[in-house]
Amino acid sequence: MRNTTSWQSGRTKNITFIVTKDCQLACKYCYLVGKNIKERMSWETAKEFIDFVLVHEDEFREESVVWDFIGGEPFLEVALIDQICDYLKLRMYELNHHWFNSYRFSFSTNGINYHTPEVQRFIEKNHSHLSIGITIDGTRRKHDLNRVWKQPKADENGLTMPSERGSYDDVVRNIPLWLKQFPNAGTKVTISSADIPYITESVLHLYSLGIRQVNINVVFEDVWQEGDDLRFEEQLMQLADEIIDRGLYQDYACSFFSENIGKPLDPERDNQNWCGAGRMLSVDAAGNLYPCTRFAQYSLRNKKALVIGNIKNGINQNLLRPFLTLDRTTQSPQKCIDCEVASGCAWCQGENYDAAQTNTIYERSTAICLMHKARVRANNYYWNKLFRKLELEGRRKEFEANRPKSNPTIC
């Protein structure tokens, strides 16, 4: 199994620029329900935010920093991002900031304009400090089911919009270049109800493209249909057979399979919050600050944005404080605490807030409960089969001694 531990895991501050709310695509499962072409970050806003963060060094004492850029599609604003990154490097140097030479620029991109001269110049300039993930969902069939081009508006004569067009070909052409530049990069795959039948073929297809690390999650929203969990389990067991029978586990990884999930909770060790909401920081085009991008208005279906400050007045610590008290116990129903397979069951803090009956962050959404239990059953099947094979071949001790530990899931 390959190591999926993130850079400087546990010692970083994640700071996110929402540089645009525009995207070329209109992915059907996207949690960004308010994408638009108007809300684009200005250089003035970005610069003021950078100055605010770097001048308040004592408030951001983490050893390292990940400067994260999202949209929409962040590389639609590559010129602004280039300017931001140049300024960050300059100011961290001038201030002798403790993050200088201990930083990363991180991107999750749809990959469509990855090959363009502007993006490639940016990558060449910053390569040693870059983490870039291209999202490709698997086979053309699975990818194009959800990751479709945004339709142009009907013209003044009301002409019918063109039929739905998938983006697979526009993305896959850039995978070889991406892997040449970032050989150990992984992709993130999202599973929704409609594409469950294509999980096995899609993961194997991504391996065939040369992608060795496939980070894969089900959506957290309440979209699941009756029987989805059983179909999901069947697909994961088929995938387990393929990975083990073909020996792919030696060189490839899929985050669905982890030894660290599906166990009862240890009350002393397992009471932390799942994600870093509140310990991260995000800024949008208006200069508003958020505990995570999922609390910005374009991420929310039902609730109003949860703003914790702005670049003029800084962070309101009273609004931030509830996030710093979050743990598993304070937000989970008792059935989740007592669950025999609770470990590894994920949640999204923003989805908790958006789905809650009241304006609280302490009400955990359990929409993926059955999907997690199905994953655990398939996960047990995977490890039992793999260890039986290794025992027969006399290689289990060698395998256990040499494999790195992986994260239970990737959010």
C-alpha positions as a Markdown table, in Angstrom:
| # | Residue | x | y | z |
|---|---|---|---|---|
| 1 | Met | 0.0 | 0.0 | 0.0 |
| 2 | Arg | 1.2 | 3.5 | -0.8 |
| 3 | Asn | 1.6 | 6.2 | 1.8 |
| 4 | Thr | -1.3 | 8.7 | 1.7 |
| 5 | Thr | -0.2 | 10.8 | 4.6 |
| 6 | Ser | -0.3 | 14.5 | 3.6 |
| 7 | Trp | 2.6 | 16.9 | 3.7 |
| 8 | Gln | 3.4 | 18.0 | 7.3 |
| 9 | Ser | 0.3 | 16.2 | 8.5 |
| 10 | Gly | -0.9 | 17.7 | 11.7 |
| 11 | Arg | 1.5 | 20.6 | 11.7 |
| 12 | Thr | 0.1 | 22.9 | 9.1 |
| 13 | Lys | -2.3 | 25.8 | 8.8 |
| 14 | Asn | -4.6 | 25.4 | 5.8 |
| 15 | Ile | -5.5 | 28.8 | 4.4 |
| 16 | Thr | -7.8 | 29.0 | 1.4 |
| 17 | Phe | -8.3 | 31.7 | -1.3 |
| 18 | Ile | -11.7 | 31.4 | -3.0 |
| 19 | Val | -10.4 | 33.1 | -6.1 |
| 20 | Thr | -13.5 | 32.6 | -8.2 |
| 21 | Lys | -16.9 | 31.0 | -8.0 |
| 22 | Asp | -16.9 | 30.3 | -11.8 |
| 23 | Cys | -16.2 | 26.9 | -13.4 |
| 24 | Gln | -16.3 | 25.5 | -16.9 |
| 25 | Leu | -18.2 | 22.5 | -15.6 |
| 26 | Ala | -21.6 | 21.9 | -14.0 |
| 27 | Cys | -20.9 | 18.6 | -12.2 |
| 28 | Lys | -24.2 | 17.1 | -11.0 |
| 29 | Tyr | -22.9 | 16.1 | -7.6 |
| 30 | Cys | -21.1 | 19.4 | -6.9 |
| 31 | Tyr | -21.8 | 20.8 | -3.4 |
| 32 | Leu | -21.2 | 24.3 | -4.8 |
| 33 | Val | -24.7 | 25.3 | -5.5 |
| 34 | Gly | -24.0 | 29.0 | -6.0 |
| 35 | Lys | -21.3 | 29.1 | -8.7 |
| 36 | Asn | -21.3 | 32.3 | -10.7 |
| 37 | Ile | -19.1 | 34.4 | -13.0 |
| 38 | Lys | -19.4 | 37.6 | -11.0 |
| 39 | Glu | -17.6 | 36.8 | -7.7 |
| 40 | Arg | -13.9 | 36.9 | -8.6 |
| 41 | Met | -11.3 | 37.9 | -6.1 |
| 42 | Ser | -9.4 | 41.2 | -6.8 |
| 43 | Trp | -5.7 | 41.7 | -6.3 |
| 44 | Glu | -6.4 | 44.3 | -3.6 |
| 45 | Thr | -8.5 | 41.9 | -1.6 |
| 46 | Ala | -5.9 | 39.1 | -1.9 |
| 47 | Lys | -3.1 | 41.5 | -0.9 |
| 48 | Glu | -5.0 | 42.8 | 2.2 |
| 49 | Phe | -5.7 | 39.3 | 3.3 |
| 50 | Ile | -2.1 | 38.2 | 3.0 |
| 51 | Asp | -0.9 | 41.2 | 4.9 |
| 52 | Phe | -3.4 | 40.5 | 7.7 |
| 53 | Val | -2.3 | 36.9 | 8.0 |
| 54 | Leu | 1.4 | 37.4 | 7.9 |
| 55 | Val | 1.5 | 40.4 | 10.2 |
| 56 | His | -0.4 | 38.5 | 12.8 |
| 57 | Glu | 2.3 | 35.8 | 13.0 |
| 58 | Asp | 1.6 | 35.1 | 16.7 |
| 59 | Glu | -1.9 | 34.1 | 16.0 |
| 60 | Phe | -0.8 | 31.5 | 13.4 |
| 61 | Arg | 1.8 | 29.4 | 15.1 |
| 62 | Glu | 1.5 | 26.2 | 13.1 |
| 63 | Glu | 4.9 | 25.0 | 11.9 |
| 64 | Ser | 3.9 | 25.1 | 8.2 |
| 65 | Val | 1.2 | 26.4 | 5.9 |
| 66 | Val | -0.7 | 25.2 | 2.9 |
| 67 | Trp | -1.9 | 28.1 | 0.8 |
| 68 | Asp | -4.9 | 26.5 | -0.9 |
| 69 | Phe | -6.6 | 27.9 | -4.1 |
| 70 | Ile | -10.1 | 26.8 | -5.0 |
| 71 | Gly | -13.1 | 28.0 | -7.1 |
| 72 | Gly | -15.1 | 27.0 | -9.0 |
| 73 | Glu | -12.0 | 26.2 | -11.0 |
| 74 | Pro | -9.0 | 28.0 | -9.6 |
| 75 | Phe | -6.9 | 28.0 | -12.8 |
| 76 | Leu | -9.4 | 30.3 | -14.4 |
| 77 | Glu | -7.6 | 32.9 | -12.4 |
| 78 | Val | -4.1 | 31.7 | -12.9 |
| 79 | Ala | -2.8 | 35.3 | -13.5 |
| 80 | Leu | -4.1 | 36.4 | -10.1 |
| 81 | Ile | -2.8 | 33.3 | -8.4 |
| 82 | Asp | 0.6 | 33.9 | -9.9 |
| 83 | Gln | 0.6 | 37.4 | -8.4 |
| 84 | Ile | -0.6 | 36.1 | -5.0 |
| 85 | Cys | 2.1 | 33.5 | -4.8 |
| 86 | Asp | 4.9 | 35.9 | -5.8 |
| 87 | Tyr | 3.7 | 38.3 | -3.1 |
| 88 | Leu | 3.5 | 35.5 | -0.5 |
| 89 | Lys | 7.0 | 34.4 | -1.2 |
| 90 | Leu | 8.3 | 38.0 | -1.1 |
| 91 | Arg | 6.5 | 39.0 | 2.1 |
| 92 | Met | 7.4 | 35.8 | 4.0 |
| 93 | Tyr | 11.0 | 36.4 | 3.1 |
| 94 | Glu | 10.9 | 40.1 | 4.1 |
| 95 | Leu | 9.2 | 39.4 | 7.4 |
| 96 | Asn | 11.6 | 36.5 | 8.1 |
| 97 | His | 8.3 | 34.6 | 8.7 |
| 98 | His | 8.5 | 31.1 | 10.2 |
| 99 | Trp | 6.6 | 29.8 | 7.2 |
| 100 | Phe | 9.2 | 30.9 | 4.7 |
| 101 | Asn | 10.5 | 27.7 | 3.1 |
| 102 | Ser | 7.9 | 25.7 | 4.9 |
| 103 | Tyr | 4.9 | 26.1 | 2.7 |
| 104 | Arg | 2.9 | 24.5 | -0.1 |
| 105 | Phe | 0.6 | 25.9 | -2.8 |
| 106 | Ser | -2.2 | 23.4 | -3.2 |
| 107 | Phe | -4.8 | 23.0 | -6.0 |
| 108 | Ser | -7.6 | 20.7 | -6.9 |
| 109 | Thr | -8.4 | 21.3 | -10.5 |
| 110 | Asn | -10.7 | 19.9 | -13.1 |
| 111 | Gly | -7.7 | 19.7 | -15.4 |
| 112 | Ile | -9.3 | 21.3 | -18.5 |
| 113 | Asn | -6.8 | 24.1 | -18.9 |
| 114 | Tyr | -3.8 | 22.4 | -17.2 |
| 115 | His | -1.9 | 22.3 | -20.5 |
| 116 | Thr | -2.2 | 26.0 | -21.3 |
| 117 | Pro | 1.0 | 28.2 | -21.4 |
| 118 | Glu | -0.2 | 30.3 | -18.5 |
| 119 | Val | -0.7 | 27.4 | -16.2 |
| 120 | Gln | 2.5 | 25.7 | -17.3 |
| 121 | Arg | 4.5 | 28.8 | -16.7 |
| 122 | Phe | 3.1 | 29.0 | -13.2 |
| 123 | Ile | 3.9 | 25.3 | -12.5 |
| 124 | Glu | 7.5 | 25.7 | -13.8 |
| 125 | Lys | 8.0 | 28.7 | -11.5 |
| 126 | Asn | 6.7 | 27.1 | -8.3 |
| 127 | His | 7.1 | 23.3 | -8.9 |
| 128 | Ser | 9.1 | 22.5 | -5.8 |
| 129 | His | 6.3 | 23.9 | -3.6 |
| 130 | Leu | 3.3 | 22.7 | -5.5 |
| 131 | Ser | 0.6 | 20.1 | -4.8 |
| 132 | Ile | -1.8 | 19.7 | -7.7 |
| 133 | Gly | -4.6 | 17.1 | -8.0 |
| 134 | Ile | -6.6 | 16.7 | -11.2 |
| 135 | Thr | -10.1 | 15.3 | -10.7 |
| 136 | Ile | -10.9 | 12.5 | -13.1 |
| 137 | Asp | -13.8 | 10.2 | -12.0 |
| 138 | Gly | -12.7 | 7.1 | -13.9 |
| 139 | Thr | -13.9 | 5.7 | -17.2 |
| 140 | Arg | -15.5 | 7.9 | -19.8 |
| 141 | Arg | -18.8 | 6.4 | -18.9 |
| 142 | Lys | -18.6 | 7.3 | -15.2 |
| 143 | His | -16.8 | 10.6 | -15.6 |
| 144 | Asp | -19.2 | 11.9 | -18.2 |
| 145 | Leu | -22.2 | 10.9 | -16.2 |
| 146 | Asn | -21.6 | 13.7 | -13.7 |
| 147 | Arg | -18.7 | 15.9 | -14.9 |
| 148 | Val | -20.4 | 17.8 | -17.7 |
| 149 | Trp | -19.8 | 21.1 | -19.4 |
| 150 | Lys | -21.7 | 24.1 | -18.2 |
| 151 | Gln | -24.4 | 24.8 | -20.8 |
| 152 | Pro | -24.4 | 28.1 | -22.5 |
| 153 | Lys | -27.6 | 30.2 | -22.0 |
| 154 | Ala | -30.2 | 30.2 | -24.7 |
| 155 | Asp | -29.8 | 33.1 | -27.1 |
| 156 | Glu | -32.3 | 36.0 | -27.5 |
| 157 | Asn | -34.4 | 33.9 | -29.9 |
| 158 | Gly | -34.8 | 31.2 | -27.3 |
| 159 | Leu | -32.9 | 28.6 | -29.3 |
| 160 | Thr | -32.6 | 25.2 | -27.5 |
| 161 | Met | -29.4 | 24.6 | -25.6 |
| 162 | Pro | -27.1 | 21.9 | -27.0 |
| 163 | Ser | -27.2 | 18.4 | -25.5 |
| 164 | Glu | -25.2 | 17.6 | -22.4 |
| 165 | Arg | -21.5 | 17.2 | -23.1 |
| 166 | Gly | -19.1 | 15.3 | -20.8 |
| 167 | Ser | -15.6 | 16.5 | -20.1 |
| 168 | Tyr | -13.6 | 13.2 | -20.0 |
| 169 | Asp | -11.7 | 13.8 | -23.3 |
| 170 | Asp | -10.8 | 17.4 | -22.2 |
| 171 | Val | -9.3 | 16.1 | -18.9 |
| 172 | Val | -7.7 | 12.8 | -19.9 |
| 173 | Arg | -5.5 | 14.4 | -22.5 |
| 174 | Asn | -3.7 | 16.3 | -19.7 |
| 175 | Ile | -3.1 | 13.3 | -17.4 |
| 176 | Pro | 0.3 | 12.2 | -18.9 |
| 177 | Leu | 1.7 | 15.7 | -18.6 |
| 178 | Trp | 0.4 | 16.0 | -15.0 |
| 179 | Leu | 1.9 | 12.6 | -14.0 |
| 180 | Lys | 5.2 | 13.5 | -15.7 |
| 181 | Gln | 5.4 | 16.6 | -13.5 |
| 182 | Phe | 3.9 | 15.1 | -10.3 |
| 183 | Pro | 4.5 | 11.3 | -10.5 |
| 184 | Asn | 3.2 | 10.6 | -7.0 |
| 185 | Ala | 0.0 | 12.7 | -7.4 |
| 186 | Gly | -3.4 | 11.2 | -6.6 |
| 187 | Thr | -6.8 | 11.9 | -7.9 |
| 188 | Lys | -10.0 | 12.4 | -6.1 |
| 189 | Val | -13.1 | 10.4 | -7.2 |
| 190 | Thr | -16.6 | 11.2 | -6.0 |
| 191 | Ile | -19.3 | 8.5 | -5.8 |
| 192 | Ser | -23.0 | 9.4 | -6.1 |
| 193 | Ser | -26.0 | 7.2 | -6.3 |
| 194 | Ala | -26.1 | 7.1 | -10.1 |
| 195 | Asp | -22.5 | 6.0 | -10.7 |
| 196 | Ile | -22.2 | 3.2 | -8.2 |
| 197 | Pro | -22.2 | 0.5 | -10.9 |
| 198 | Tyr | -19.0 | 1.9 | -12.4 |
| 199 | Ile | -16.8 | 2.0 | -9.3 |
| 200 | Thr | -14.7 | -1.1 | -10.1 |
| 201 | Glu | -14.1 | -0.4 | -13.7 |
| 202 | Ser | -13.3 | 3.3 | -12.9 |
| 203 | Val | -10.6 | 2.6 | -10.3 |
| 204 | Leu | -9.0 | 0.1 | -12.5 |
| 205 | His | -9.1 | 2.5 | -15.4 |
| 206 | Leu | -7.4 | 5.2 | -13.3 |
| 207 | Tyr | -4.7 | 2.7 | -12.4 |
| 208 | Ser | -4.2 | 2.0 | -16.1 |
| 209 | Leu | -3.7 | 5.7 | -16.8 |
| 210 | Gly | -0.7 | 5.6 | -14.3 |
| 211 | Ile | -2.5 | 7.1 | -11.3 |
| 212 | Arg | -1.3 | 5.1 | -8.4 |
| 213 | Gln | -3.2 | 6.8 | -5.6 |
| 214 | Val | -7.0 | 7.0 | -5.9 |
| 215 | Asn | -8.7 | 8.9 | -3.1 |
| 216 | Ile | -12.4 | 8.2 | -3.3 |
| 217 | Asn | -15.4 | 9.2 | -1.3 |
| 218 | Val | -19.2 | 9.1 | -1.3 |
| 219 | Val | -20.9 | 12.4 | -1.3 |
| 220 | Phe | -22.0 | 13.5 | 2.2 |
| 221 | Glu | -25.4 | 14.9 | 1.1 |
| 222 | Asp | -28.6 | 12.9 | 1.6 |
| 223 | Val | -28.9 | 11.6 | -2.0 |
| 224 | Trp | -28.9 | 7.8 | -1.4 |
| 225 | Gln | -31.6 | 5.5 | -2.6 |
| 226 | Glu | -32.8 | 2.3 | -1.1 |
| 227 | Gly | -30.4 | -0.6 | -1.9 |
| 228 | Asp | -27.5 | 1.8 | -2.8 |
| 229 | Asp | -25.5 | 0.4 | 0.1 |
| 230 | Leu | -25.8 | -3.2 | -1.2 |
| 231 | Arg | -24.8 | -2.2 | -4.7 |
| 232 | Phe | -21.9 | -0.2 | -3.2 |
| 233 | Glu | -20.7 | -3.2 | -1.2 |
| 234 | Glu | -20.9 | -5.5 | -4.3 |
| 235 | Gln | -18.8 | -3.1 | -6.3 |
| 236 | Leu | -16.2 | -2.8 | -3.6 |
| 237 | Met | -15.9 | -6.5 | -3.3 |
| 238 | Gln | -15.4 | -6.9 | -7.0 |
| 239 | Leu | -12.8 | -4.2 | -6.8 |
| 240 | Ala | -11.1 | -6.0 | -3.9 |
| 241 | Asp | -11.0 | -9.2 | -6.0 |
| 242 | Glu | -9.4 | -7.4 | -8.9 |
| 243 | Ile | -6.8 | -5.6 | -6.8 |
| 244 | Ile | -5.8 | -8.8 | -4.9 |
| 245 | Asp | -6.0 | -11.3 | -7.7 |
| 246 | Arg | -3.9 | -9.1 | -10.0 |
| 247 | Gly | -1.4 | -8.1 | -7.3 |
| 248 | Leu | -2.2 | -4.4 | -7.8 |
| 249 | Tyr | -2.0 | -3.8 | -4.0 |
| 250 | Gln | 1.8 | -3.8 | -4.3 |
| 251 | Asp | 2.0 | -0.6 | -6.4 |
| 252 | Tyr | -1.5 | 1.0 | -6.2 |
| 253 | Ala | -3.7 | 2.3 | -3.4 |
| 254 | Cys | -7.4 | 3.0 | -3.1 |
| 255 | Ser | -8.6 | 4.9 | 0.0 |
| 256 | Phe | -11.7 | 2.8 | 0.3 |
| 257 | Phe | -9.6 | 0.0 | 1.8 |
| 258 | Ser | -7.9 | 0.7 | 5.1 |
| 259 | Glu | -7.2 | -1.4 | 8.2 |
| 260 | Asn | -8.0 | 1.6 | 10.4 |
| 261 | Ile | -11.8 | 1.6 | 9.8 |
| 262 | Gly | -14.8 | -0.4 | 11.0 |
| 263 | Lys | -13.9 | -0.8 | 14.7 |
| 264 | Pro | -15.6 | 0.4 | 17.9 |
| 265 | Leu | -14.5 | 3.8 | 19.2 |
| 266 | Asp | -11.8 | 4.2 | 21.8 |
| 267 | Pro | -13.3 | 7.0 | 24.0 |
| 268 | Glu | -9.9 | 8.3 | 24.9 |
| 269 | Arg | -8.3 | 8.2 | 21.4 |
| 270 | Asp | -11.2 | 8.7 | 19.0 |
| 271 | Asn | -13.0 | 11.8 | 20.3 |
| 272 | Gln | -11.5 | 14.4 | 17.9 |
| 273 | Asn | -13.4 | 16.2 | 15.2 |
| 274 | Trp | -13.2 | 14.6 | 11.8 |
| 275 | Cys | -12.1 | 17.7 | 9.8 |
| 276 | Gly | -10.3 | 20.9 | 10.5 |
| 277 | Ala | -13.2 | 23.4 | 10.3 |
| 278 | Gly | -12.3 | 26.3 | 12.5 |
| 279 | Arg | -8.6 | 25.5 | 12.5 |
| 280 | Met | -8.5 | 26.3 | 8.8 |
| 281 | Leu | -9.2 | 29.7 | 7.4 |
| 282 | Ser | -10.9 | 30.8 | 4.1 |
| 283 | Val | -11.4 | 34.1 | 2.4 |
| 284 | Asp | -13.7 | 35.0 | -0.5 |
| 285 | Ala | -13.8 | 37.8 | -3.1 |
| 286 | Ala | -15.6 | 40.2 | -0.6 |
| 287 | Gly | -12.9 | 39.7 | 2.0 |
| 288 | Asn | -15.1 | 37.7 | 4.3 |
| 289 | Leu | -13.5 | 35.0 | 6.5 |
| 290 | Tyr | -14.8 | 31.5 | 7.1 |
| 291 | Pro | -13.9 | 28.5 | 9.2 |
| 292 | Cys | -13.9 | 26.4 | 6.0 |
| 293 | Thr | -15.0 | 27.1 | 2.5 |
| 294 | Arg | -18.1 | 24.9 | 3.1 |
| 295 | Phe | -19.5 | 27.8 | 5.2 |
| 296 | Ala | -19.4 | 30.3 | 2.4 |
| 297 | Gln | -22.8 | 31.0 | 0.8 |
| 298 | Tyr | -22.1 | 29.3 | -2.5 |
| 299 | Ser | -21.6 | 26.0 | -0.6 |
| 300 | Leu | -24.9 | 26.1 | 1.2 |
| 301 | Arg | -28.4 | 25.0 | 0.1 |
| 302 | Asn | -30.4 | 25.8 | 3.2 |
| 303 | Lys | -28.5 | 28.1 | 5.5 |
| 304 | Lys | -27.0 | 31.5 | 5.5 |
| 305 | Ala | -23.2 | 31.8 | 5.3 |
| 306 | Leu | -21.4 | 31.5 | 8.6 |
| 307 | Val | -18.9 | 34.4 | 8.5 |
| 308 | Ile | -16.3 | 34.6 | 11.3 |
| 309 | Gly | -14.7 | 37.9 | 10.3 |
| 310 | Asn | -13.3 | 40.0 | 7.5 |
| 311 | Ile | -10.0 | 41.3 | 6.3 |
| 312 | Lys | -10.7 | 44.8 | 7.7 |
| 313 | Asn | -11.5 | 43.8 | 11.3 |
| 314 | Gly | -9.9 | 40.3 | 11.6 |
| 315 | Ile | -11.3 | 37.2 | 13.1 |
| 316 | Asn | -14.1 | 37.4 | 15.7 |
| 317 | Gln | -12.9 | 34.9 | 18.3 |
| 318 | Asn | -16.4 | 34.5 | 19.8 |
| 319 | Leu | -17.7 | 33.3 | 16.5 |
| 320 | Leu | -14.7 | 31.0 | 16.0 |
| 321 | Arg | -14.7 | 29.5 | 19.5 |
| 322 | Pro | -17.6 | 26.9 | 19.0 |
| 323 | Phe | -15.5 | 25.3 | 16.2 |
| 324 | Leu | -12.5 | 24.9 | 18.5 |
| 325 | Thr | -14.7 | 22.9 | 21.0 |
| 326 | Leu | -16.0 | 20.4 | 18.4 |
| 327 | Asp | -15.4 | 16.8 | 18.9 |
| 328 | Arg | -17.1 | 13.5 | 18.0 |
| 329 | Thr | -19.2 | 13.4 | 21.2 |
| 330 | Thr | -20.5 | 16.9 | 21.1 |
| 331 | Gln | -22.1 | 16.5 | 17.6 |
| 332 | Ser | -22.9 | 12.8 | 17.2 |
| 333 | Pro | -26.1 | 11.0 | 18.2 |
| 334 | Gln | -25.7 | 8.2 | 20.7 |
| 335 | Lys | -26.2 | 5.5 | 18.0 |
| 336 | Cys | -23.0 | 6.8 | 16.3 |
| 337 | Ile | -21.0 | 6.7 | 19.6 |
| 338 | Asp | -22.2 | 3.2 | 20.3 |
| 339 | Cys | -21.8 | 1.9 | 16.7 |
| 340 | Glu | -19.6 | -1.3 | 16.5 |
| 341 | Val | -18.0 | -0.1 | 13.2 |
| 342 | Ala | -17.8 | 3.7 | 14.0 |
| 343 | Ser | -14.1 | 4.2 | 13.3 |
| 344 | Gly | -13.5 | 5.7 | 9.9 |
| 345 | Cys | -17.1 | 7.0 | 9.4 |
| 346 | Ala | -16.6 | 10.5 | 8.1 |
| 347 | Trp | -18.6 | 13.7 | 8.2 |
| 348 | Cys | -18.4 | 17.2 | 6.7 |
| 349 | Gln | -18.8 | 20.1 | 9.2 |
| 350 | Gly | -20.4 | 22.3 | 6.5 |
| 351 | Glu | -22.9 | 19.6 | 5.6 |
| 352 | Asn | -23.7 | 19.1 | 9.3 |
| 353 | Tyr | -24.6 | 22.8 | 9.5 |
| 354 | Asp | -26.5 | 22.9 | 6.2 |
| 355 | Ala | -28.6 | 19.8 | 7.0 |
| 356 | Ala | -29.2 | 20.6 | 10.7 |
| 357 | Gln | -32.7 | 21.4 | 11.9 |
| 358 | Thr | -31.4 | 24.6 | 13.5 |
| 359 | Asn | -28.5 | 26.9 | 12.9 |
| 360 | Thr | -26.1 | 24.7 | 14.8 |
| 361 | Ile | -22.8 | 23.0 | 14.0 |
| 362 | Tyr | -23.4 | 20.4 | 16.7 |
| 363 | Glu | -25.8 | 18.2 | 14.8 |
| 364 | Arg | -24.1 | 15.5 | 12.8 |
| 365 | Ser | -25.6 | 14.5 | 9.5 |
| 366 | Thr | -25.8 | 10.7 | 9.2 |
| 367 | Ala | -26.8 | 10.4 | 5.5 |
| 368 | Ile | -23.9 | 8.1 | 4.7 |
| 369 | Cys | -24.5 | 5.7 | 7.6 |
| 370 | Leu | -25.5 | 2.7 | 5.5 |
| 371 | Met | -22.8 | 3.5 | 2.9 |
| 372 | His | -20.1 | 3.4 | 5.6 |
| 373 | Lys | -21.3 | 0.1 | 7.0 |
| 374 | Ala | -21.3 | -1.3 | 3.4 |
| 375 | Arg | -17.7 | 0.0 | 3.0 |
| 376 | Val | -16.7 | -1.7 | 6.3 |
| 377 | Arg | -18.1 | -5.1 | 5.2 |
| 378 | Ala | -16.2 | -4.8 | 1.9 |
| 379 | Asn | -13.1 | -3.6 | 3.7 |
| 380 | Asn | -13.1 | -6.7 | 5.9 |
| 381 | Tyr | -13.5 | -8.9 | 2.9 |
| 382 | Tyr | -10.5 | -7.1 | 1.3 |
| 383 | Trp | -8.1 | -7.6 | 4.2 |
| 384 | Asn | -9.2 | -11.1 | 5.0 |
| 385 | Lys | -8.6 | -12.2 | 1.4 |
| 386 | Leu | -5.3 | -10.3 | 1.1 |
| 387 | Phe | -3.9 | -11.8 | 4.3 |
| 388 | Arg | -5.0 | -15.3 | 3.3 |
| 389 | Lys | -3.1 | -14.9 | 0.0 |
| 390 | Leu | 0.0 | -13.5 | 1.7 |
| 391 | Glu | 0.0 | -16.3 | 4.3 |
| 392 | Leu | -0.2 | -18.9 | 1.5 |
| 393 | Glu | 2.7 | -17.2 | -0.2 |
| 394 | Gly | 4.7 | -16.8 | 3.0 |
| 395 | Arg | 4.9 | -13.0 | 2.5 |
| 396 | Arg | 2.6 | -11.6 | 5.2 |
| 397 | Lys | 5.4 | -10.6 | 7.7 |
| 398 | Glu | 7.3 | -8.9 | 4.9 |
| 399 | Phe | 4.3 | -7.1 | 3.7 |
| 400 | Glu | 3.3 | -5.9 | 7.2 |
| 401 | Ala | 6.9 | -4.7 | 7.9 |
| 402 | Asn | 7.3 | -2.7 | 4.7 |
| 403 | Arg | 4.0 | -1.1 | 4.0 |
| 404 | Pro | 3.4 | 2.4 | 5.2 |
| 405 | Lys | 0.3 | 3.2 | 7.1 |
| 406 | Ser | -2.4 | 5.0 | 5.2 |
| 407 | Asn | -5.2 | 7.4 | 6.2 |
| 408 | Pro | -8.6 | 5.8 | 6.8 |
| 409 | Thr | -10.2 | 8.2 | 4.3 |
| 410 | Ile | -9.6 | 11.3 | 2.3 |
| 411 | Cys | -12.1 | 14.2 | 2.5 |
